[in-house]
Every structure is written in C-alpha cells, then in structure tokens.
Amino acid sequence: MSLKREYMQNPFESGHIKNYILLYASVVIIMILFFIASTLFIDIESHEKKKFDTIKKEKIALDIKESNTTKVKKFKFKLLEKAY
C-alpha cells in the first residue's frame, strides 16, 4: 500500500487563479447591480415639515387657572390616621 500525498497546488501555476478572479468579479458585479436596482426602483416619500404653535393662547391659560382653583381633592382611598 502506497500512500499518495497530494500537496496544495499553487493556483498561479495550475491555472485556477482564473476561476478565483471570475468568482470575485461576479460577486462585485452582483453587488453593483443590487445597488443600482435599489437606487432606481425605490421611491423616497417627502414629508411636510410640521410646525408647532408657539403663541400662547389666553383661553387655555384661563381654563387651567379655573380648573386648578375649582378642583376639590377627593381621594378614592382613605389613609390610616396612624402609621404602623
């Protein structure tokens, strides 16, 4: 029984380097095609800028004052007079 040892071949000498270069080039081309497809076919929606009212309204301020003065404090639970 003779054991035959196979060593790793140099891809530059055996001609396999062409396959590696083709594989790398095909991956790069696929990435470029996906990038082009994603930029062409996706529509970006534009939204209007929202503006908030910064002017204080007197009516709101009066309602808040009235509600604070007329509010009667009623608790749902009665607290104990003595803490244990």
C-alpha positions as CSV (number, residue, x, y, z in Angstrom):
1,M,0.0,0.0,0.0
2,S,1.5,3.2,-1.0
3,L,0.1,6.4,0.3
4,K,-0.1,9.1,-2.2
5,R,0.3,12.6,-0.8
6,E,-1.2,15.5,-2.6
7,Y,0.1,18.8,-1.7
8,M,-1.7,22.1,-2.2
9,Q,-1.1,23.3,-5.7
10,N,-0.1,26.9,-6.5
11,P,-3.2,28.4,-8.2
12,F,-0.9,30.7,-10.3
13,E,0.8,27.7,-11.8
14,S,-2.1,25.4,-12.2
15,G,-4.4,27.9,-13.8
16,H,-7.0,28.0,-11.1
17,I,-6.4,31.7,-10.5
18,K,-8.7,32.5,-13.4
19,N,-11.6,30.8,-11.6
20,Y,-10.9,32.8,-8.4
21,I,-10.8,36.1,-10.4
22,L,-14.1,35.2,-12.2
23,L,-15.7,34.4,-8.9
24,Y,-14.6,37.7,-7.3
25,A,-15.7,39.7,-10.4
26,S,-19.1,38.1,-10.4
27,V,-19.7,38.9,-6.8
28,V,-18.7,42.5,-7.4
29,I,-20.9,42.8,-10.4
30,I,-23.9,41.3,-8.5
31,M,-23.3,43.9,-5.7
32,I,-23.2,46.7,-8.2
33,L,-26.4,45.5,-9.8
34,F,-28.2,45.3,-6.5
35,F,-27.1,48.8,-5.6
36,I,-28.3,50.2,-8.9
37,A,-31.6,48.4,-8.5
38,S,-32.1,49.7,-5.0
39,T,-31.5,53.3,-6.0
40,L,-33.6,53.3,-9.1
41,F,-36.7,51.4,-8.0
42,I,-37.2,52.8,-4.5
43,D,-39.3,56.0,-4.4
44,I,-38.5,58.2,-1.4
45,E,-41.5,59.9,0.0
46,S,-41.1,63.5,1.1
47,H,-42.9,64.7,4.2
48,E,-44.0,68.2,5.0
49,K,-42.3,69.8,7.9
50,K,-44.5,70.1,10.9
51,K,-44.8,73.4,12.7
52,F,-45.9,73.8,16.3
53,D,-47.8,76.7,17.7
54,T,-45.5,78.8,19.8
55,I,-48.1,81.5,20.5
56,K,-49.7,81.3,24.0
57,K,-53.4,81.4,23.9
58,E,-55.2,83.2,26.7
59,K,-58.2,80.9,26.7
60,I,-56.1,77.9,27.6
61,A,-54.4,79.7,30.3
62,L,-57.7,80.8,31.8
63,D,-59.1,77.3,31.7
64,I,-56.1,75.9,33.5
65,K,-56.4,78.6,36.3
66,E,-60.1,77.9,36.7
67,S,-59.7,74.1,36.8
68,N,-56.9,74.5,39.5
69,T,-59.0,76.7,41.7
70,T,-62.2,74.8,41.5
71,K,-60.7,71.3,41.8
72,V,-61.7,69.6,45.0
73,K,-59.3,67.0,46.2
74,K,-61.2,63.7,46.6
75,F,-59.2,60.6,47.3
76,K,-60.5,57.2,46.3
77,F,-58.8,55.5,49.3
78,K,-58.8,56.7,52.9
79,L,-55.4,56.7,54.6
80,L,-55.0,55.5,58.1
81,E,-54.5,58.1,60.8
82,K,-51.7,56.2,62.4
83,A,-48.9,54.5,60.6
84,Y,-47.9,51.1,61.9
